[in-house]
Amino acid sequence: MNVSLPNCFTTGLLEAGCDEAGRGCLAGPVVAAAVILPDDFHHPWLNDSKQLTEKRREALRPIIEQEAVAWAVAMCSPAEIDKINILNASIEAMHRALAALTVTPGQIIVDGNRFKPFGDIPWKTFVKGDGRFGNIAAASILAKTHRDELMRRLADEFPGYQWEVNKGYPTKAHREAIARLGVTPHHRLTFRLLDQQLTLF
């Protein structure tokens, strides 16, 4: 599929796209990325990360990181998620990614329908924006690939939960492992970790 995704605002302005990965997981952080692409950036594979194979996501990651005007990845830990809830943690991770950019954007566009002001920079949200705008698509790819890499490392430290496969999402095997092995410091205790769970551990 040949996808050409434009920026949202007028060309010539530095527009940062933001997206997150891992919002629906039972374990691991929520990871966000902010990406400013050149106005003329194009790649035939660039699209919402969920529409790409893992192989294509991993191939696009170094291209985006090399060609972007600026990019940054940041996260909120499971403990932070439990404390401030996943929506606020997702937005906070995006704010941290924006703050880490080496170039200040002139405007921000965000995947989804919820965000909070970041300084005085104009912003807009777009439902399914990762399939509509190139900089959000690029952010979705960086957030996803960086998070997947982290979860593979954590899987080596905590074998048995199959995080190298499920990346912390609520698969049957993941929940069975929680029932069998218990929770880890990387599990989100405010989430429903077991199908039959009625109260927190």
N, C-alpha and C positions, 0 to 999 in steps of 0.2 A: 504494500500500500504506500503510495506516495502522498505524504501529508505535508502541506506547507502551512505552518501556523504563524500568523503575524503577531506583532505586539498589539496591545489594546489602544494605547494613546498615540498621539502624534509622533511620527518618527523624528529622530534628533534629540529626543528627551530620554534620559536614563530611567528606564522602567524596570523595576524589580518584580519578578514573579515569585510567589511563595506557595509552598505546599508542604504537607506533612505525610509521614508514613508511620504505621503502627498504632493508629488510634484504637482499633478494635481488638488489640492483642490482650492476652492475659498476662504476658510477661515481657520484660524489656522496656526500654524507654520509648517515648514518642519522639521522633526525629523530624526536624524541619529543615528545609533548604530555602535559600533566597538566591536568585540568579538574575543577573543583568546580561542579556545577550546583545550582541551587535545588531543593528537594524537589518543588516543584510544576511544574518545567519540563517542557514537552511540546511536541513538534512532530511533525506526521504523517510527515515525511520522515526523522526521526532514526533512523539505522541504521548498521551497519557501513559504512564508507566504500567498501569494495569492492563493495557492493550498490547504490551510488548512481551516477548519471551525474555526469560532471564538472560539468555545469551546476548540478545540485542540491547537490553538495559546495560549490561556490563560493558558492551562494546561502545555504547554512547557515553558512558560516564567520563572516560578520559578526554573524549572529543569536546564535551561540554566544558569540562574543567580547563582545558587548554584554550578554547576559543572564546569563552565568556569574558565580558568586560570585567566582571567580578562575580564571585560566588562564595557562599559560606554555608556550612551545615552546623546545626546546634541541636540540643536535645533537652528534654525534661525527664528526670529519673522516675521510676515507679513510685518512690516515696513522695515525690512532688505531685505526681498524678493523684495519689491517694489523698494528699492534703488539699489540693485546690481543684480537683476534678479534671477529667480528660479534656473537656473543652478549653478551660483556662490554661491547662498545661500545653495544649497544642498551639494556642495563640502565643503563649510565653516562649515556646521554642522558636516560633517564627520571628518574634521580636528579637530573640538572641541571635538568630541567623542574620537578620537585617543589621543588627548592631555590629556584627563581625565583618560585614562587607568592607572592603578597602576603598570603595567608591560610594558616596552618598547618592541614593537614587532620587530622581525628581518626582516619582510617583510609584505606587505599589499596587499590584493586583494580586488577589488571593483566591485560591480555589475554595469553593464552598460558599456559605452565606453568613458566616460569623467572623468578625475580626474586631480589634480594638485599635484606636489611633496609635500610631508610632510617631511620636514627636508631632511636628506640624506637616508631615508629608502627606499629600493627598492619596487616598486609597479607594479601591473598589473591590467588591467581592463578586465572584461569578460561579454559579453552580455548574459543575462539570467544566470548569475553566481549564483543567489540565488537558482537555481534548480540543480546546479552542484557541489557546494562546501559547506561543512557543516558549516564552520564559517560564510560564507555570508548568508546562510539560517538562522542561529541563529541570525545574526544581523538584518535580515529582520523581524524576529519575534519580537525581542525586540523593534525595531523602531516602528513597527505597533501597538503592544500592549500598549506601553507607550503613543503613540500619541492618540490612541482610548480612553484611560483613561482620558487624558487631555481634549479631545473634549467632553466627557460625562460631565466633571465638568463645562466646558464652556457653555454647553447646559442648565445647571441649572441657570447660570447667565444671559443668553440671550435666553429665551424660544421663541419658534415660528419658529426657523430655522431648527428644527429637527436634530441638530448636533449629538444627541445621537444615531440617526439612520444613517444619511448620512456621519457623521464624517467630514463635510465641503466640500464634493465633490459636483460637479455641477449637482445635481438631479433637476428634474422639481419642486419638492416641495421647494427645497432650493432657487431656482431662484424666484419662486412665493413669497416666504417670503421676499426676498430682495426687490422686487417691492412693497410689501405691507408695510414692516416695515422699509426699508432703510438699510444702511450699519452699521456695528458695528466696533469698533476698531480692531477687529480680521479679518476683510475682507482684501483681497489683492486688492488694488485699481487699480493696473496695469493689473489685469486679466479681462476677459470679464464676468462681473457679471450677466448681463442680456442678453437674446437671441438677443434683439433688440438694445443692447448698441453699440453706434457708437463712443462715446467719454467717457472720464472718468467723474465720478461724480464731 
